[in-house]
Structures are given as structure tokens and as C-alpha cells.
Amino acid sequence: MRLVLAPMEGLADVHLRRLITAQGGFDWVVSEFLRVVDRLYPASVFYKLCPELLQQGRTESGVPVRVQLLGSDPEAMAANAVRAVELGSYGVDINFGCPSRTVNRRQGGAVMLKEPESLYRVVRAVREAVPGDVVVSAKMRLGYEDTSLMLDNAAAVEAAGATELTVHARTRLQGYAPPVHWEALGEIRRHIKIPLIANGDICSVADYHRCVQIAGTPDVMLGRGAVRWPFLAQQIRAGETAMPSWSGITPLLQRFWQEVNASHLHKDPVGRMKQWINYLRQSYPEAEALWCLVRAEKKVERLDALLLRNM
């Protein structure tokens, strides 16, 4: 069993990564993506994206962090992969799954799933550029509009030398809409020899076991399920199914608010705090009540007072 915290763009920033990994259970984390076009970024860009690089590439609780790169230019991707590793990244992850229209229009993310050869070229360039003992992983979806190239894409990633492959069990066309197709992951697993990491709608311990049974792999990447339920990875490891009480969540929210409010990384700390409360509504009725109080707030001082009175 290997449990990975997903690279959720605009959500799993350094503060959330720190708090969620501190609850235990994760083997490593993948950062939000760095959009690579045609140049090598300076170290400062990597440090802004992934501040954990300043502490040996680990979160405060010691969980390794892997930088994710997104782009279609093999040479630029390779150069930035080398820099990420030199700065302390726990391997390199390549994003072939982002469904964003803006990203796809610029030939990055899931649009590359239309052409398996493009995946091969990028993975191969990165694999050849970094030391042989460095993990090169990729994350993709089942396809762009359909699954017709699903096995070809997985095979291309493997043939190019990737160490492992994570697959979100939806197409780009689906976005995040149901259903999730774990059975397709089983087909991919039978088609490749490198380890497969399952991703998509694993939001409870029961979901984990169903996914393992259907996809046939014990390794999973947890995304929004871990945001809604920060103790999920540890509970999967321990085989516990009881949801921790709201009193176990409030200290995390309090610390998160302190961090984002003090951070230079966030222009809108109020929006960032409300974003997490909104996710927690799906697991805790107390979060629903808190959301009703804070959803209209836009000022730091007023939100601070509301949180102080209600948590």
C-alpha cells in the first residue's frame, strides 16, 4: 500500500499540504504543477511553487514532496526536471491530466492524450535528463474525449521509461463529473508492468477498498477526499472507518487560517479559508453551519472575528 496526496491546482498549496500530511499516512506528496513553456525557470520560481524544497524537499512532518511539471516541449521539460531534482525534489511528476481549457489550448495537460507519441517524447526527454535512480512519474486521465487511446497512452509512458503511472479514472471531457471508472484502471494495470496508482473519488475507507478490489492495485492517490477528511490516509492505513469529530478538525482550521492570513503567497486569504470550509461541508454538518456564517464575508478582520466566536 502506497498513499499519495494529489497535486490539486489552486487547492493543495504548501499550507494545506503541511496540515494534511501532519495527520499521517502519506508516503509522498505531489506539488501543484509548474507550467513549462520554453525556458528554464530560476530556483526562485520552484521555491515559490514548492517551499518544501527549502527544507530538503519534505513537509514539516517529513513527507517527501515531488514537483510536478506540465508542458509539451521535451527540451524545456527536461531542463526544468533537472533543476527540480537539483533543488531537492523527490523525483519528478509529469502532468498529462489537467482538464483546464486554458492549459489545453496551450498544448498542455490532458490535450496531449490525443497523441500518445507526445507523451513518449516528454517522458523520454525527462527520463534521459535526470539521474537513473530518480523517480520519473506521470499522471494522466483515461483519455481526452473517450478511452480509445487509454492503453496506447499508458504504454507510451511506460516505454519512455517512467517509473510509475497515476491515472485519474475519468476522461478530460468528464472533468470531475460522475461516474468514476475504476474498472478501466484494472485494464491499464493488466496492460503495463510499471506500478499503477489509482486516483479518482476515493473519499472514504470504504471507497479505498472498493477501488483496490476493482482496479487491482493497493496504491492510490488521494485528492479531494483528503481535503474533505484530512485524516483519511491514516485511517486507511489503520483500517478505521469512524469519522473523527469536528473537534479534531477545528485546530487544523485555526492553524490554516493563521498561516494563510500571514502568508505572502495569498492575495485573498479570506477566499482561501472559505474554500476549505466549503469542502469540509461534505463531511461535517458543523462545517455547513460555519459556511452559512462566513460565505458572504470578504474582509479579513470580520472573518477573523467570526472564526474566533464559532470554532
C-alpha positions, 0 to 999 in steps of 0.5 A: 500500500502506497498513499499519495496526496494529489497535486490539486491546482489552486487547492493543495498549496504548501499550507494545506499540504503541511496540515494534511500530511501532519495527520499521517499516512502519506508516503509522498506528496505531489506539488501543484504543477509548474507550467513549462513553456520554453525556458528554464525557470530560476530556483526562485520560481520552484521555491515559490511553487514548492517551499518544501524544497527549502527544507530538503524537499519534505513537509514539516512532518517529513513527507517527501514532496515531488514537483510536478511539471506540465508542458509539451516541449521535451527540451524545456521539460527536461531542463526544468526536471533537472533543476527540480531534482537539483533543488531537492525534489523527490523525483519528478511528476509529469502532468498529462491530466489537467482538464483546464481549457486554458492549459489545453489550448496551450498544448498542455495537460490532458490535450496531449492524450490525443497523441500518445507519441507526445507523451513518449517524447516528454517522458523520454526527454525527462527520463534521459535528463535526470539521474537513473535512480530518480523517480520519473512519474506521470499522471494522466486521465483515461483519455481526452474525449473517450478511452480509445487511446487509454492503453496506447497512452499508458504504454507510451509512458511506460516505454519512455521509461517512467517509473510509475503511472497515476491515472485519474479514472475519468476522461478530460471531457468528464472533468470531475463529473460522475461516474468514476471508472475504476474498472478501466484502471484494472485494464491499464494495470493488466496492460503495463508492468510499471506500478499503477496508482489509482486516483479518482473519488476515493473519499472514504475507507470504504471507497479505498477498498472498493477501488483496490478490489476493482482496479487491482492495485493497493496504491492510490492517490488521494485528492479531494477526499483528503481535503474533505477528511484530512485524516483519511490516509491514516485511517486507511492505513489503520483500517478505521472507518469512524469519522473523527469529530469536528473537534479534531478538525477545528485546530487544523482550521485555526492553524490554516487560517493563521498561516494563510492570513500571514502568508505572502503567497495569498492575495485573498486569504479570506477566499482561501479559508472559505474554500476549505470550509466549503469542502469540509461541508461534505463531511461535517454538518458543523462545517455547513453551519460555519459556511452559512456564517462566513460565505458572504464575508470578504474582509479579513478582520470580520472573518477573523472575528467570526472564526474566533466566536464559532470554532 
